[in-house]
Amino acid sequence: MDFIYPKELTFMCTKCGICCGDVDKKKRHILMLKEETKHISIMTGKNMLNFANFNVNQLPYCYEMKKNENGTCIFLNQNKCDIYSSRPLICRFYPFELIHLPNEKYEFHFTNECPGISKGTHLDKDYFAKLFLLACSNFNI
């Protein structure tokens, strides 16, 4: 498998929490795989339906994270993630997205809404290879 990645990109998480909730122009959907949701349930001791809603519109994602009244993930507290070590794949990828192209190629895209884009250190192929392997292991790519 081959992937294309942004070659001259720098990124550093600014811990702003924008990735964890709705913004003025966009309603955020924190989608989760069934296995991720089970794992979070075990780790937190909470029933899955206490923090997730069923999602049948975007398979293989079976659940969507519930949000607080202010539109942020229920596990976000003072811009810190309470389940960081077990956060969903979609959270691990942000601000990146892996797009399936023809000819079994994949391409990483990123969103400029994240204030960490163009800050911090240069992201090399190894950084994206780790994300790619993470996707492969979860989606049988």
C-alpha positions, 0 to 999 in steps of 0.5 A: 500500500502506498500513501501520499502525505503533505511534504512541507507541513509543520504541526504542533497541538496547541491544546486548544480543544477545537478538535473536541467540539463544535465550532461556529461553522461546523458541527463536529461528529466524533465517530467511533468504531464498535471496538473503540466504544467497548474499550472506552466503556471498560476503561471508564466503567460507563455503559456505552450508551452513557457516552455514545449514540448509535450511528448507522449512517457512516459505517464502519463507525457504529457510534458517535460520541455524545457532547455537553450542552456547549457542543464539546465532547463529554470527555473534554475537561478544561481542554484536556481529554479524560480518555486521552490514552484510549481516545477514538481513532478519529481523534488520534488522526485530527487534524488529518484525514486519510482519503482512499484514492483509485489504484489502492493509493491513499492520501492524507489531507488536513484541515486549516481550522486547526491552529496547530497547522504550520506550527511546531516541528516538520512532520516527516514520512515516518509520522504519517506511516504510523498513522497509516499503520494505525488505519490499516490495523483498524480498517483491514487496509 
